[in-house]
């Protein structure tokens, strides 16, 4: 995307972009999908909405990575206990129960 001019307002810009860039902004799979979405000059593209969704996904992925890290730490904590449990089970099997 390239800025090629200013709009009427100080916050407005005129840009040029490829079909693929436009498809990306519209959250479409590829530039071929543009034909099916009635893309004409003057159409408003909700870029802020797409950006907000992207930021939400990014935040979720960070939380997901933290959760994976914590789960791995928890598994590492319990891993040594597995051997202890097996030893206790072996002792229970070899000792008489006292019933009879």
N, C-alpha and C positions, 0 to 999 in steps of 0.2 A: 504494500500500500504506500502511496506517495501523496503528500499534501501538495496540491497544485494551485491553491488559492484560498482566500478568506471569504467568509460569508458576510451577510448583512450585520450580524451581531459579532461582538468580540470573541464570543465563545464558539462560533461556527467556522468550520473549515470545509473546503471542497477537496475531495480526495479522488484518486484513481486507483483501481486495484484489479487484479486478475479475477477470472471466474472462480478459480480455486480459492482465492482469498475471500471472495464474497460467499462462497459455499461454507467456508469455515466460520465466518461471522454469523451465518444463519443457522449454524449447527446442522448442516446437511452433510451427507456422506461424501459426495463429490460434486464437481462442477456440473455433471450431467443431470443432477437432481434439480438444478436451478430452473430448467425448462418447466418442470411440473409445479413450480411455486409462483407462477405469474410475476416474474421479475420484470418490472418496467421502470423507466425513468420517473423519478418522483416518489417511488415507494419508500416508506419508512422501514428501516431495518432496526429492530430492537437490540442493539449491541449491548447496552447496559444490562439487559436481562440475561443475555448469554454470558456476559462477564460475571455477573452475580452467581449464576449457576456453577460456573467454572471454579470460582472462589470457594463455594460451598463444598464442592467435590474435593478440592485441594485440602480444605480443613478436615474433612472426613478421612482422607487418606492419611493425614498426619496422626489423627486419633487412632486409626486402624494400626499404623506402624507402632505406636506406643503400646497398644493392647497386645500386639504380637510379642513385643519385647518383654512385657510383664509376664505373659503366659510362659515364655521360654524360661524366665527366671524362676517362676513357680515350679515348672517341671524339673528344672535343675535342682531345686531344693528338695523335691520329693524323690528324686532318682535314688539317692543313697538309702532312703528308707525302704526301698523295695527289698534290698538284701536283708535288712533287719527283720522285716515281715516274714520272709522265707525261712529265716533261722528260727523264729518263734513258732511258725507252723510246723517245722521239722521237730522241734522239741515237744510240741503237743502230741504229735503222732507217735513218738518213741516212748513217752511216759504213760504209765497206766492211769486210767481214769479213777481208780479207787472204787469203782462200782463192781458189785459182783455177787 
